[in-house]
Structure formats: C-alpha cells, structure tokens
Amino acid sequence: MEHSHRYHAYPTQEVADGLEHHLNVHRQLYNHVRWDYEQAPEDDKPTEYDQNNKLPEWKRKWPVFGELHSKAAQATVARFHRNLSNLRKTKEKGYNVGRLKRQAPAEYRSVTYNQSGFDLDEKRGHDRFAYVRFSKIGWVKIRYHRPIPDHATIKEVTFKKETTGEWFVSFGLETDDADLPEKPALDSLDASNSVGIDLGILNYIHTSDGKTVDWLNLEDDYERLRREQRKLSRKEKGSNNYEKQRLKVAKVKRRIRRKVLDYQHKITMWLVKEYDAVFVENLNVKGMLEQSHNARNKQDAAWRQFITLLEYKGDLHGTHVVQVEARGTTKECAACGVETAKPIWVREHSCPACGFETDRDANAAMNVLQRGFSALGLGWPEDTPVKTVTATDTADFQRVSASHVVETGSLGA
C-alpha cells in the first residue's frame, strides 16, 4: 500500500535560497524536456527512457543541470511523461485538449527525490521536530508531528513551496500489506456493521442507517475571500502592494482548503472506526462541477478527495471500502427497485409502486448499501434497514453535527 506523510518545513534563509534555486533549475529542465519532445518528429517521439539517457549530455552542454541530483533530475523527466500520459487519457475520453504548456516560475513549485538523494534524521531534532537533508542543498527542519511508521519504507521525498511562501516536505511511503490490519471476513458483514453513504446536497453525507452529517460552515471564510479578492483587483499587477495582497488571498484560500481537508479526515476516521464495511458512490466529480447549479458547494465538498481518503483510511484501519455505480441511486426505490424520476428540489422519496416513503438521500444511501453487498458477491441481508426505516416526517433520523464528527474523528486520526 502506498501513502504519504506531509510536514511543515522551516528552512534557514541560506537553505531556502538553495531550495528556490533548485526549484528554478528543475523548472528549466522540465521545459527543456518538453522542448526536446516537441522538436522530435511525430512518428519518432522520445520516451522517458530516451530522455533519461540524454541527461548526461545535457549536463555537459548546460552546466546548470549538473547541479541537480541524478535521481531528482530523472523524477523531473518522469513528471513530464506522467503529465503527457494523463493528457492522452483525457483526450481518449473525448475531451478537447491541447499540448502541455511551458511551466512559469509561479506554476512549478515542487521537486521530488526518488529513492536516493535524501536523508531523514529523527534524532537531531527535539520537541517534535526532525531534519531532512536534500543532496546538494542542505538540511531542512520539519515539524515532525507524526513519526514515519517503522514498517513503512520511504520511496521518495518531495519539497514544495506553496503560493503562500510556506515550505512543505512530503514522504512517499510504501507499507507491506502484511503489516496492515486484517479486514473482517466477508461472511461476517451485515446491515448492522456496514453502511451505504450518499454524498448529498443538503447534508454532507447521509448514511443508510439514518445518520446525516452537516456541511462545514465556510460562509465567513468565503466572505473574507471575496473581500480580499476585491482589494487585490484594485492593486497594480506586479507592484509590491499587489504581491502583499496576493499573499493575503492565498492564505485565505489555504485556510479554506485546510478546513475542508481536516473535516474530511475527521469524517472518514469516524466512518472506518464505526463500521466494518463502507460503501460509497463512484461519482463523476468533474462532470458534476461542469454543471452550473450548486457548483461551489460541490467544489467545497471535494468528493473525489473524500473518497480517496476513505479508501486510504480503510486500508490502514482494516475496513472494507467499496465504490459502487452511482447512476440511478436516487431514482430507484430501495424497497422494490422501481425507478421514479425526481427533480432536484423534491427531497422525499415516495414509490408509486410499493408505497415506500423516506428521505430522498436516505433512499439513495440504502441503494448504495445494496449495491455494495452485490459488488462483494454477498446476498442482501435479512436485517435490511429498508424494512425498518422511518418516514420522512419522524424524528428518528439522527443528525450528526460538524462538531461531533470533529470530536469523534480526532481520536487516533
């Protein structure tokens, strides 16, 4: 299993200057790799292997490239070809895409050391700090708030400068599956220890056992962002005042991102602690965001990030996490399977075939649960919540507040 740990970094001014310099040289290398690729004939484009073999020649021709560690330089070449591969996949899906752009200084903000060229010294620091050495740059102090697990292997290390000017160091880790907790046996799963999740609009999530989790309130943060962006629009681009205001906007955006990510960590931790199996919709998030209505809320939800975190924590804590087909979960009746079209403003499910009535999102969550059991090759359990679910006008739906999720999810997160 692959995962990562990210730490806030505090380089000295001298080391920070070195990080900036290497970041800029790697950007130049990336752009040169792109140029070399673009210059080649269409029927004879160089592969990643071909361009890695050109690195010694480029270092002789342009000594500035010789300042880079060999593995870090190879990782930059790999970065271009990975971006190229993602572009091809997007094009294959029918999207109209262009070519990879030349990277400007503001766009290229990270460098990766793959397999070698770095060292971690956990003993050198104190009070939850440690140090990372990057070859040809120096030692960087990091806030070591959670140690690297003994059973994890460090595969790569990345340093990154955020738009706010802060530095971060990320460790790409690999853990042997044998060291992970064993997931419950499939034949032990039933509706009491499993849950289906509908990623909603009125609530952040709605579970098949009748729990709803509130949205995180970000209105004050967005009001501040709008205020700071208005101030930025009145500054002369390129001036010192513009740069100062740009940093203020970047910090507000960072605050919003961190709040959403932290909230998702808490919700996913709560779910994997509470249940042996969690089933979630496999959403086409990109397509949903292209729709005009409610786009900002969907962006705030960061559902793809939420699902990724859920799968990651499921592996770490021994919980089955399964994605199921999302299409039709809202229309289909969880009791009889008959489909009924519902406009977005209709918040109740009322089946004309069998008379089953419940909340719209609760019905979708129960369908997700049923599809999850089918995906695992299991029969639908007898103690299905469909038979005991309450009507929409009862008080038996348990509303889980944001503060409760934060408090519960914090334990061992």
Helices and strands as residue ranges (DSSP letters): E 2-9, H 13-39, H 48-61, G 63-67, H 70-92, E 110-114, E 118-121, E 129-134, E 138-143, E 152-161, E 167-175, G 177-179, G 186-188, E 194-199, E 205-207, E 211-213, H 219-233, H 240-274, E 277-282, H 285-289, H 295-301, H 303-317, E 320-325, E 348-350, E 357-359, H 360-375, G 385-387, E 398-400, H 402-409
